[in-house]
């Protein structure tokens, strides 16, 4: 079955960096654009950025532009998100999923940015 398993979150001080991973299974990874989403406390889930199946990154939201890098490894069926210069407003649960038809949501990984 389709699965998305996010990891790499934690407590980070402002200005720090994190690398999040999302291991996927149950579908042909190369065929899908993959998107990172996040949901901050009390807010709706939002798209953060998308990496197409050719590796091109698109749809990066303004709050993370210049601070975010996405990559994907087709051998491991895994997509990564690197986020630098973390800010308290980056605190959220981060999820990965398909860009189109997102479903089968994983548990996400919690990123807390605080001093």
N, C-alpha and C positions, 0 to 999 in steps of 0.2 A: 504494500500500500504506500501511498504518497506520505512522505515524512519530511519535516523541516526541523532540524535540531540546532538551536542557537546556543552559543557559548562565548565566554570571554569577558562577560560583564564583571562589574565589581565597583568598589568605592575608589574614586580617584579624586585627587585634589585639583582645583582649578588650574588650568594650564598644562595638565598632564595629557597623556595619550592612551588610547586603547585600540586593540585589534579584536574585532568580533569575528567569529566564524559561524557559518551556517552549513551544516552537513545535510545533504539532501539524498533522498532515495525514492524509488518507486516510479520514476518517470525518466524520460530521456533528457538529461540535463542540458545537452548542447542545443536542444530545440527551443529553449525558453529564455526570454529576458528575465532577469532576476532583480527584485527590488528589495531594498531595506526600508522598513517602516519603523515608526516608533510611536509609543503612546505615553505621554507624560501624565503624571497624576492629575486626575480630574479633567483630562482633555481627551478628545477623540484621537484615534490613531491617524497618523499622517505619513505620507510618503517622504522618505529622506533622499533617496537617489536610486537610480536604476542602472544596471549594467546589462547591455544587450548580449546576445549570444556570440557576437563577434568581439566582445571586450570593450566596446565603446560605452562610456559612461554618460548618461543623460539625466535630465529631470532633477538635477541637484537643487534642493531648496535653498533659498537665500541664506537662512541662518547658519548653514554649514559650508557654504561655498568657500573654497580656499583652505578648508580644514579637513576635507573628507577625501578619501581615496577608496575606490572599489576595485576588486580584482576577483577573478574566478579561476578555478583549477578544474579542468574537465576530467583529469585523471582521478581526482578525489571527489568529484561531484560536489564541490564546496565553493561557496562564495564568501568573500571577506569584506569587511568594512574597517578601515583605519580612520580614526577620528582624532585630530590633534587639537591642541590649545582648548581643551575641554572647558566648558562654561557651565555654571549651575543650571542654566536653562536646557542643557543637553540631558539632564536627568530624565530617564524614561526607561520603559521596557522596549527593547529593540527586537524586531522580528524580521525574518526574511520570508519571501513568498514570490510567487509568480507575479509578473507585472500585470498580466491580463488574467482575469478569472481567479484571483487570489482566494484560496480556501485551504482547508486542512491545516489551520494555523498551529504552529508549535507553541511551546510555553514561553518563548522569548528569553532574553537575557537582560537582567536589570543593570543599568548603568546609573550610578549615583555620583554626582559631582559635588563635592562638598569639602570644605576645609575643617 
